[in-house]
C-alpha cells in the first residue's frame, strides 16, 4: 500500500503557474503508474495527466495539453504536476493517484480571472 500527500495548491491569478507535489510513502512507488485528477465544484472528477512507471510515457487531457507537465522522481518517491498558463476553469481540487487505485486527500487550486 502507498500513502499519498499532495501539496502546492493555492490561489493564483489567471496566467500564473503552480507546481503540485505528490509525496508518497511506501516501498513500491517506483512500480506504480501515477496520475493526477481534478474535481471542480459541482462537477465529476476528471483525469488530468498520467505517467508511466519509468516516466517515459505521459498522457494528458486535451484541456491541459501544452500547459501542464507531469513528472516523477522515483528516488524521492514523488510525482509532480507543473501547471502553466492557468485559467479560471482550472479551479479544482487536484488529487494524485497511484496505480489507478490509491488516492491522496487533494490540494485546492483556485485561479482568479
C-alpha positions in Angstrom: 0.0 0.0 0.0 1.1 3.6 -0.5 0.1 6.8 1.2 -0.1 10.0 -0.9 0.1 13.6 0.2 -0.4 16.4 -2.2 0.9 20.0 -1.7 1.5 23.1 -3.7 -2.1 24.3 -4.3 -3.2 27.9 -3.7 -4.9 31.0 -5.1 -3.3 32.5 -8.2 -4.4 34.8 -10.9 -5.0 33.7 -14.5 -1.8 33.2 -16.4 0.2 32.2 -13.4 1.9 28.9 -12.7 1.8 26.4 -9.9 3.7 23.2 -9.2 1.9 20.5 -7.3 3.8 17.8 -5.5 2.5 14.3 -4.6 4.7 12.8 -1.9 4.4 9.0 -1.5 5.3 6.7 1.4 5.7 3.0 1.0 8.2 0.8 -0.8 6.5 0.3 -4.1 6.3 3.9 -5.5 8.7 3.1 -8.4 6.4 0.3 -9.5 3.3 2.4 -9.7 1.9 4.4 -12.6 1.0 7.8 -11.3 -1.8 10.2 -12.3 -3.4 13.5 -11.4 -7.1 14.0 -11.4 -9.2 17.1 -10.5 -12.7 17.8 -9.4 -14.2 21.2 -9.8 -17.1 22.4 -7.7 -20.3 20.7 -8.7 -18.6 18.5 -11.3 -17.4 15.0 -11.7 -13.8 14.1 -11.1 -11.8 14.2 -14.3 -8.5 12.8 -15.5 -5.7 15.4 -15.9 -2.5 13.5 -16.6 -0.6 10.3 -16.1 2.9 9.0 -16.2 4.3 5.5 -16.6 6.5 3.7 -14.1 9.7 4.8 -15.8 8.4 8.2 -16.7 8.9 7.6 -20.4 5.3 7.8 -21.3 2.9 10.6 -20.3 -0.7 11.3 -21.2 -2.8 14.4 -20.9 -6.3 15.5 -21.0 -6.9 17.7 -24.0 -7.9 20.6 -21.8 -4.4 20.8 -20.2 -2.2 19.6 -23.1 0.6 22.0 -23.7 0.1 23.8 -20.4 0.6 21.1 -17.8 3.5 18.7 -17.4 3.6 15.6 -15.2 6.8 14.2 -14.0 8.1 11.9 -11.3 11.2 11.3 -9.2 11.4 7.6 -8.2 14.4 8.2 -6.0 12.4 10.6 -3.8 9.0 8.9 -4.2 7.3 11.9 -5.6 5.2 12.9 -8.6 4.7 16.5 -9.8 2.3 18.5 -11.9 3.7 21.7 -13.3 0.8 23.9 -14.3 1.4 26.9 -16.5 -0.9 29.5 -18.1 -3.5 28.7 -15.5 -7.1 29.5 -16.4 -10.1 30.1 -14.1 -11.6 26.8 -15.4 -8.6 25.0 -13.9 -10.0 25.8 -10.4 -10.5 22.4 -8.7 -9.3 20.1 -6.0 -6.3 18.2 -7.5 -5.6 14.7 -6.3 -2.9 12.3 -7.2 -3.4 8.6 -7.8 -1.1 5.6 -7.7 -1.7 2.6 -9.9 -5.3 3.7 -10.5 -6.0 2.5 -7.0 -4.6 4.7 -4.2 -5.7 8.3 -3.7 -4.4 11.3 -1.8 -6.6 13.8 0.0 -6.2 16.5 -2.6 -5.0 20.1 -2.8 -7.1 23.1 -3.7 -6.2 25.2 -6.7 -8.1 28.4 -7.3 -7.5 30.6 -10.4 -9.0 34.0 -10.4 -9.7 36.0 -13.5 
